[in-house]
């Protein structure tokens, strides 16, 4: 009989975005390799089990002109920034245009120099970038190769209107070499360390018969 491991689900954190770069919400420490059908690269290939990532739920992020996030890269990395579900509640008759979240996303370096920007992306422009979560072309998408350092993500509305309570979205951020290492790897090291300690104690207690196999 063959047992197949079930992949862990992706970690989701609630957004607390800063109003400017100095108060940007740091994403480091949240990256993991849990599975998500919504995380993918510019070709639509799912990368959730191969590239550390974090899902930021900004459906209740609230007000402000721009939402700021930050992350750090340890080594030269592929970085994927994907806005999902921003236009999920599009009203077909456009009678409530303020309900539509039409994001414009910028990627900036430590000195706040703009490295890349994107307004509209898949599915009608080019490949279906970002896998399952990219359901409307208003959802922004950026993929870049970045050197080590700190970077910022700025998300605003295309028409520069402030975010309102109904203007939610989900940000998928993937980094091949984030700082620090994903929590899943850290927990694995702890587990292996605990196993080593238990085996050592077993060896020491072998003569007394107090160590039962686990």
N, C-alpha and C positions, 0 to 999 in steps of 0.2 A: 504494500500500500504506500502511495506517495502522498505526503502532506505538503500542500502549497502554503507558503507564508502569505498572510493578508497584509498588504502595505498599510502603514499608518496613514491617517488622514492628515492633510496639511493643517498646520497651525494657523489660526485666524486671530488677529489682534484687533481691538477697537481703535479707530483712528483718534488721535489727539493732535492734529496738525498745528504747527506753529503759524503765526501770522506773518513772520518773516524768517530769513535764514538763521538769525541768531536764536530763535526759539523752535527750530525745526524738530519734528518728532524723529528721534533716532531709531532706525530699524535694526541696528546691530544687536546681536544677542537673541534675535527672534528667528533667524534663518534655520530651516530644517529641510528634510527630504520626504515629508509626508506626501501621499498621493493627492492630486487634485486634477479633475478633468478640465479645469479652466486655465491651466498654466502651460504655456508653450512658447516656441520661438517664432521667428518671422515667417517660417514656412508652415506653421500650424502644428509642428511636431511637438507632442507632449514632452516636457522636460522636467516634470515635477519630481521624478525619481532619480534624476541625474544631475540637476543643478540646484543647490540650496536656494530656498525661496521663502518669502513671507507673504501672507495675504492680509491686507489691511482693509478692514471693513469701515468704509467712510460713509455708510448709508445714513448715519446720524451725526456726521461731522459738524453740521451746523453752518454758521454764518462766516462771512469774511470774503475778501476779494481774492485771496490766494492761499492755498494750503501748501505748507512746506514740510518736506521730509529730508532726512539725511541718511547716508550709509557710508561705510568705509570698505575699501578693497585692499586685501593683503598682498595679492600678486596679480599680475596682468590677468584680467578676467573678462569674460563675456557677461554683459549686464543687460537684462531684459526688463523693461518697465511697461506694464500693460494695464490700461484702465478698462475695467469691465462693468457692464450693467448700468452705465451712466444714463443711457437713453432708454432704460427698460420700460419706463412709463410714458412713452411718447403717445400723445393724443393724436389720432389720425386726422381729425378735423382741425387741428392746431388751434382749438378754442382756448387752450390753456398752455401757451408757449412757455410760461415760466416753470412748468413741470419738467421740461426737458433739460437734462444736464448735458451740455455740449462742451466737453473738456478741451483744453489746450494745455499740453504738458511740455515742460522744459527741463533739460538736464544741464546742470551747471557744475563747474569745478570748484575747488576750494576758494578761489578768488572771485567766484560768482561770474566767471566768463561762461557764456552760453555755448555748450558743446553740441546740442541737438535740440530740435523742437518738433512737435507733431500736433496737428489739429485732428484731422479725420484719418481713419485707417480702415481696416477690413470691416465687413466682408466685401464691399463693392469696389474697393481700390486695391488691386493687386491680390497677393495671396491672403488667405484667411489667417492672419497673424494672431498669435495668442491663444490658440486652441479653442475650447468650448465656450469660454466666457466672452469672446468677442462677438457679440450678437448684433451690433449696430455700427455703422461706419462713423458715428460721432465719437466712438471710443478711441482714445489716443493710444499710440504704441511707439516705443523707441527701443531699438537694439543697438548696442555699441560695444566696442572693445576698449576697455579702460585700463590705464596704468594704476599702480598702487596709489592710494590717497583717499581723501574724503570728498564726497560729492553730494549735491543737493538735487532734489526733485521739487519743482514748483508746478502746481496744478491750479488752473483758474478756468473760468468760463470763457468761451471763445468771444462772446460779445462784451466781455469785461463786466458783466452784471455780477453783483455779489452772490455768493452761495446762499440759498435759503434752506429752510428745513426740508423741503422736498427735493433738493438737488444733491442726492447721494450718488455714490459710486463705490467701486471696489478697486484697489490698487494691488496688482501682483508685481512684486519686485524679486528678481532672481539674479544671483551673483555667484559665479563659479568659485570664487575664493573670497568670501566675506571675512570681516573681522568682527568678532572672534569666530572660531569654528562653530558649526551648528550645534545646538543643544543636544541633538540626538547622538552626535559623536561623543560629546562630553559625558553623557549618561552611559554610553557603551563603555567608556574607559572606567567609569566608576564601578560598573557591574563587573568588569574583568578584574579590577583591583579587589573588589569584595570576594570574588571567587578565589583569587590567589591567597588572600588572608585566610579564608575558610579552609582551604587545602593545607596551608601551613599549620593552622591550629589542629587540623585532623592528624597530621603527621606527629605533632607534639603529643597529642592525646591518645595515640594509637595503642600504647602499652596499657593504658587504663581502660580501654574499650568504651570511652565516653563519646566518641565521634561516630555518629551514625551516618551512613551514606545519604545524600540528598538526591 
